[in-house]
């Protein structure tokens, strides 16, 4: 069987079926879909797709047609607390991004299919991206419903989590400057350990900046929030 035959059909992809069901439940009449580009995972699953959608709204208008089909994603703030001083550190990942081609600093994150449990994916991504294995039960969800970073052009929806864990300073710094990532997904990641105020200066990803405030609000750390 060829690689092409093994690839998941767009209409069978869980993220596509979830998006279509949500769109139709909210009143869109989908007349047709053209796919211009589909990227697949190494196992043949649809990773994301660039689509042109012909759809009518309940009000009788045409919906803007461009859709970047990406599905759900998780983003996790990892707070490592020094045992003696209680000083807090966060672990970021550094990698090049297509937004401007530069190295960017982000929190560990990953894509989720609609059929996956987001917390399980978050746990797996922490292991893959920063080398920290934790059970999904130690992750705390920060947003009660799906949030959409770019409602006009993408179905991407976010699940935000955080975790705290006490460690010695030596254990914390062991997460600094580790080379991580998945070759099959073309990831070249370097980990960075820093304080949260310093992380706030490094991060330019809007999801990451929002995650800082969600975490600090949740743990009532308004002293640190004032430093951002």
Secondary structure, DSSP 8 states (H G I E B T S, - for coil): --HHHHS--GGG-HHHHHHHHHHHHTT-EEEEEEEEEEEE-TTS-EEEEEEEEEEE-TTS-B---EEEE--EEEEEEEEEEETTT--EEEEEEEEE-TTTSSEEEEEEEEEE-TTS-HHHHHHHHHHHHH-----GGG-EE--SS-B-S-TTTB--EEEEEEEEEEE-HHHHHTTTT-EE--GGGT--EEEEEE-HHHHHHHB--HHHHHHHHHHHHHTT-HHHHTT-
